[in-house]
Amino acid sequence: MYLALYDYQGILHAGSRMTAEIVSNNEIKINDGILCNYGRFMRIVGSETVRIENGSSGVKRTDLIVARFTTTGTNETHTLTVIKGSAGGAEPSYNQTDIYSGTGTRDLVLYAVHLNGLNIVSVERKCQEYMSIRELTETVSKNVWSDWVSCGRNACKVELRYRYNEGLKLVELNWDGNITAPIVNNTMGYMWEGFPLSKSPGKNVFIPVQTQSSDLTLRFYPSTNDITKNHWTLTAMHGTVSQGYICGTFIYSYA
């Protein structure tokens, strides 16, 4: 039941998120937080300290700090435990029993403690972090598309619209219209006004725009010496297009 409801393997965004601090070459402090180990929760209030056995001069070693959940089907324990590694620095093995059957021991690896000789040189987090329901809800609420906004029609009567997704940092462009004026090679005049700079791609972009006879290009230059700077512009890369119907969409990231 717990696994079905809470299929997490890591530390939740609560309190200090069980951050680790080196107290000495024999002690690591794990600060407050909540974790979920194969559907079973464990909470640290304040902090807990785990002991690391002495290192050996000239020897590298890696110990693991784990949250160990043990159940007999009736009695359950969930504690911080240190698994001592062997000389050479390889990580030791740990319990990965499938406790879905109702009994056994399951370790969630929180940290790898790296020793070089007598000293602890680093403490490496090994497990994932998970957002709280509030954070998840806020993230999902931002993951929506805005209404379509029109930049109007340019001088050749093609309309450009856009909408954006603030959570994903995406913009979708949509262009539609019948061309009413010649678009010649590298034309600069068929621009649209009103596109927000904060949603611009931030780099040079060429988007192919197909017509019945030849292709046009929807272009954006964030840096140029002509009037098209920071404007979406409809231009021809080769030859001239005097008439035709065009439409299309394109999505890009402005992150």
Disulfide bonds with the S-S distance in Angstrom:
none
